[in-house]
């Protein structure tokens, strides 16, 4: 209903879906739709329900006649916790390995972003504020430090490289890694340094390198042996 309202000013919607966060409880209408049995099947059903929900939003945008004038961004806030996979990346949610921080993002804006374009340039969710302000034609706040960059040229294909020279990987308030292009340095850390959600592995295969005695340097362009 909100999308279909007539308005003269740009609008912003932040739709933070709970799917496919635990508990994995697909609605009755979606149970069994993935055709897979067991826990993996319930997760698959849940993903199909998420797809259906996002489809309703996109359909409302089209029905409102603003499809060509609306930037849609779809992404996750972290890698998989237990369900799903981050392959070929290692680790997942709760950890600062690439599988925990590096997630795919989809940007949809017909007439502005080339269809089918794929980029492996690294960006951050902090870039969304400068991007949205640019698209809406408003100035960024001047009373604070803005770490994000306007990535419009990257999305339109006019730029190929990330606007960021370095990426900093925090877990809670603990700086655990720094990345520059293909090189990533993981810093020593203890379990005591970890926030509450990462203090115990609890049998979770994605919670790796929660503590390190020595720094580890990775070439992220080399094929993984894990």
HELIX and SHEET records of a PDB file:
HELIX    1   1 UNK A   28  UNK A   30  5                                   3    
HELIX    2   2 UNK A   38  UNK A   63  1                                  26    
HELIX    3   3 UNK A   67  UNK A   69  5                                   3    
HELIX    4   4 UNK A   98  UNK A  101  1                                   4    
HELIX    5   5 UNK A  127  UNK A  136  1                                  10    
HELIX    6   6 UNK A  152  UNK A  156  1                                   5    
HELIX    7   7 UNK A  191  UNK A  193  5                                   3    
HELIX    8   8 UNK A  196  UNK A  198  5                                   3    
SHEET    1   A 2 UNK A  72  UNK A  75  0                                        
SHEET    2   A 2 UNK A 105  UNK A 108 -1                                        
SHEET    1   B 4 UNK A 167  UNK A 171  0                                        
SHEET    2   B 4 UNK A 174  UNK A 180 -1                                        
SHEET    3   B 4 UNK A 183  UNK A 186 -1                                        
SHEET    4   B 4 UNK A 216  UNK A 219 -1                                        
END                                                                             
